[in-house]
Amino acid sequence: MDIAQAPAEQEVLMLRRRLLQGAIVVMASVSFACSPAPERRAEMTRAAAAEEPIEGDAGAASPSAHRVEIVSGVPNRGRDPAVVAIEIGGEGLCSGTLISPRLVLTARHCVSRTASLIACPPSGVQVFEDRAPDELAILVGEDVVSARRVARGIDVLAPSGLTLCDADIAVIVLDEPVVAAKPLPLRKRGPAAGDHVRAVGFGRPGDGDPSGTKLLREHVRVLSVSTAEFTVGEATCQGDSGGPALDEDTGEILGVVSRGGPKCEGPGVHNVYTRVDTYAWLMEEAFARVAEIEVEEKVDAGASSPTTKPAKRGTKQKPPSDIGGPCETGSDCAAGICITEALASGQGSRQYCSRPCGSGDRCPTRYHCKSVAGLEVGSSACINVR
């Protein structure tokens, strides 16, 4: 966006900057990630694995790893264009995901006025009222300041209860189709404990930092699963609420960030996601609503016999990974591990991003799971086979 254009656009940019600089974190033993809206942090998962031999030059020294215990995520750099930012009436920021050109999946607390402190199980009313749909503006881009506003809400579909526990999910129906990104598909079954997901959202690098940059965290381990939610070893901060957990192999959405605690960084951090498969009925209602709206628009445009077409949906596609990409430290990598591997005959060394591995957690093609120096005993990483 050109900041030298009309005064109205300058005011929008100034508002966004104030939101980023003045964001307030509400901390509790369990806190919801929006109002103004929270973000994610990542804790490295550890998996015990049987050591596999590395094929390659026998003269090369054993590889070592630089690992970070807590990883906030790395800049997304266009890898997940379907993940969008949601401006909430000038009061905060959330994340969402396109599941159709006219549908954005997010958390219910991003589209409602809620209690300031919320615990689960609930002890009272948590949802006071729903926001007007046109208060919800959709932004596409890699950071909030430079992102483009492409649509606004015209309807919101969400569970009808007055609590958010096990029900923190909503779908925003848009006034215009978003064509800047392909929508993502929804997975029909939930995750299992021990699975790994890809976390994306417009979060904050750490406690005290402004939100508004699209961040990526790969290979996040699912710790526990219930009927309507699952928990991963992450923490939320402002901006990440409503962001997706994606299947690493298919790109399908498994859940949306609901809450985290007790803070963004340090021991005990975690994220709680609402499962999308539990709310398959809500997704179908949203797709049907889009089909109805498009028929109404055709009638208004003068079509004599408009036909109903199903709303466009996302298709499966493996998301891109930074495994094998260049790095200097673990904080450069989406899974928090940077491998340093000496080359043969004194030719120096090479560094590349990796991820944890272990029993039942296999490495990609051309990588072997191997114990390396720099990781705690019993932990392994994926090592490139040259």
N, C-alpha and C positions, 0 to 999 in steps of 0.2 A: 504494500500500500504506500502511496506517495504522501508523506507527511506534510508536504508543502501545498496540499490541495485545499479544499474548502474548510472553513472554520469548524463546521460540524464534524468533519473527519478528524481535525486536530483535537477536538474535545473528546472524541472516542478514544484516541490514542493516549491522551493525558489520563483519562479515566482508567484505562488498562494499566498504565504505569503506576497509578496510585494504588490500584488493587494489588499489584505485585509487591510494592514497597510496604504497604500497610496491612498486609494479611495478618490475622490474629489466629493463633492456634489455641483451641479450647481443649485442655487436657483433662482426662478423667481416667479411672481405672479401665473403662471401655469407652471410647469416643467415636462418634460418627464423623466421617471424613468431610462433610460439607457444612455450610452455614457459618462462615465463608467456605470453603471446601477443602478437603485434605488430599494427601499424597502418599506415595509409597516409598518404602525403604526396603532393602533386601538383605537377608542373612544367608551366608553361604551354607549350602547343605553339605552334609558329610555322609558318604556311603562307603561301607567296607567292601572291598573287592579283592578277588583273587588276582594276583599279579600276572600279567601277560607279557611274554617276551616282545621286545621291540626289534623289528627287522631293520637293518641298515648297516652303515659303515661301522665295523668293529673298532675302528680307531677313534671314534667320536666319544667324548665324555658323556656321562649320564646327564639327562636334562634336569633342570631345577625349575621351581615355580615361585612366582610372587603372587601371593594370595591376600585378598582383603576379607576380613571377617564380616563386615557390614558394607553392602554395596547399594548405593542409592539408585543406581541405574546409569546408563550412558545415553548421550543424545541419540535419538531415534534415526536421524538422518534419512528420512523418507522411506524407511522400511515398512511402516504401518500406516499408510495414508488414510485408511478407513477410520482410524481413531481420531476423534475431533474434540475440540474444546467447547464448553458450554458456558457462556456468560449469563449470569443469573440476575437479571434486573439491576446491574451495577453493584450488586452486593457480594459477589463471590464468583468462584470458578469451579467447574466440575469437568470431568471427562465423559466421553460417550463413544459409541461405535455405530457406524452405519451398518444396518442389517438389510436395508433396501435404500434406494436413492431418496426416499421420503420418510425414512424411519431411523431414529437414533435411539439405541438402547443405552440406558444409564441407571443410576440408583434413584429410588423414590425420594430420598431426602434431598436430592438435588432439585427436585421439581415441586417441593412442598415446604411449607413453613412448619418447623418442628421444634420440639423442646431443645433447649441448649445443651443439656447433659442427658445422655441416654444410656441405659444399661440393659443388658439382656441376661436372663429373662426380664420382660417389661414389668414395671411396677405401677404403670398408669398410662394415660394417653400420651402418645409420642408424636402423632401427626395432627396438627391443628387445622390446617386447610391447604388446599392445593394452590399453587401459583397460577396466575393467568398464563396460558401458553405463549402469548406474544412477549412475555418477559424473558423467554429463553432464546438466546441468539446462538447460532451454530457457527463456529470458526474453523477454518481448515488451514493448516500450515504446521511449521515445526516449533514455533513459539508464539505466545499470545500477542505480543506487541506487533509483530509483522504479519500475523494471520489475517486472512480475508473472511469477512462475514458473508456467508453464502445463503443463509436461510433463517427463518424464525419458526417457532412452534405455532400450530393452529389447533392442536388437540394433544392431550396427554392421556395415556392409558396406564393404569396402575392397579394393584390390588386395592380392595375397598376398605380394609381394616384401618384402625387407628394406631397401630403399632408397626414398627419397622423390623423388629426381630423376625427372621425367617421370611421377610416380605419386602426387603429393601430393593425393589426393582421397578422400572417404569420404561415406557416407550414414548418418545416424543414424535408426533406426526408433524411433518414440515410443510410450509406453504409452497416451497419450491423443491424440485428434485436436485440433489447434489450430484453433479457429474464429475467432480474433481477426483473421485476415488471409487474403486469397486467395493461394494458392500461385502461384509464377511458372513459366512454361514454360521448357523447355530448347531451345536452338537446335541444329538438326541438322547445321549446318556451322560450321566455325571462322571466326575473323576473318581478314582480310588485312592486311598491313602498310599503314598509312595510314588504316585505319578508325578510328572513334572510339567509345569506350565510356563508360558511366556507372559509376562506382565508389562502392560504399556499404559502410560497416562501422562497428563500435563502436570507433573509433580514438582517437588522441590528437592535440590541436592542434599539438604540436611536441615536440621532444626535451626530456625532463624533465617534461612535463605528464602528468597521470594519464589513463589510458584509461577508456572507459566511456560516451562520448556517441556516438550514431549520427550519423555525418558523411556528407556527399554531395559527390562531385566529378564534374562534368559535362564531357563533351567531351574525354576523355583519349585521346590518340593512341596507337595500336598501333605500336610501333617495329619489332618483328620477330616472326616466327611460325615455330615448328618443329612436328614431328609431334604432340607431346603438350603443348606449352606455348606461351605468347606473352608478350612483354615490352612494358610500357608505361612512359612517362616519369613514374613515381611512385616513392615510397619507402614502405616499410612501417614501422609502429611497433606497439606493443603493442595488441592488441584487434582489429586488422583481419584477421588470418589467417582464411582460410575465407570471407571476404566475397566477394560476387559482382562480376563485370564484366557489365554488362547492355547489350543492344542498345538504342541510344537511340531507335529507331523502334518496336520491338515489345515491349520489356521482357523479352525472352528472355535466359536466362543463357548466357553464352559461356564463363565460367571462374570459378575460385575462387582467391583469393590464396594463393600458396604461400610466397614468400620475397621479400626485397628487399635492397638494399645500395647503398652501404656504410653508410648511416645514414639517419635520417629526413629530414634537411634538408640543403640545399646542393647543389653541383654533382655530377652523376653519379648522382643518385637514380633508382631504378627499382623497378618491381614485376614479379614473374614470376607468371603465372597458369597453372594447370593447365586444359587444355581439356576441356570437358564432352563435346564431340562425340566425342573419342577414347575416352571411357569410356561410350559409349551402352549397352554391354552391362551395365555396373555399374548404371546407372540402371534398366534393365529388370528386373534381378534385384531391385532394391529395390522397385519397384512390385509385382512378383509376390509378394514377401515380405509386403507389406501385405495383399494379397488373401488369402493363406494365413492370416494372423493373424486377420483379420476373420471368416473362416469358422470358425476354432477358437473364437473368442469366441461366435459364434452357437450352436455346439454346446454349449459350456459353459453357455449361457443357456437351453438346453432346446429349441432349434429342431430339428425332426425332419428336415427336408431343406433345410439351408442352401444357398443358391446363391452361387457365386463371382462377385463383381463387380469389374471393374477398379478399381484405385486412382484416386481423383480426381486430375486433373492441372491445371496452370495453363493459362490461355489468354492469347493475345497481347493486349497493350494498351500504347499509347504512354505511357511514364512522364511525369509532370509535370515541367516545367522552370521555372526562375526567370528565363528571358530576358524582359525587359520589366518585371521586378519592381523595386521601389525599392532604391536603394543610395546609399552615400556614398563608399566606396572599393572597390577590386577585391577585398579580402578579404571583402566582404559577399556576393559572387557565387560561385556554384558553379563557374563556368568562369574566375573570376579577373579579369574585366573589367567595370568600371563606366564607362558612357558619360555624359559631361556635354554636353548639347546646349542651346545658347542659343535662346530663343524669340524670335519676331519682335517688332519695335517696343518693345524694352526691357521685355518682360514677364517678365524673369528667365530661368531655365533649368530644365531637368528632368534628372534622373539616373535611369538604369535599367541593369539587368544585361544583359550581352551575352556573346558568345563569339567565339573566333577563327574565321576563315573563309579560303577560298582556292580555288584551282583544284581542282575535284572535291569541294569541301567547301562545299556550298550552305547558304545561310541559310534559316530558316523563312519561311513566308508573311508578307508585309508587312515584310520586312527585306531590305536590300541589303548586299552585301559592299563595304566601303569602307575605304580607307586613312585613318586618323585620327591626329591629333597625340597623342603620348603612347605610341604603339607604335613599336617599332624599324622601321627602313626595310625595306620589303618585307612587313610584316605588316599584316593587315586585320582588321576586326571587323564584326559584323552591326549595321547601323544601321536604326532604325525608320523606315519610310516613312509619313508622316502623310497 
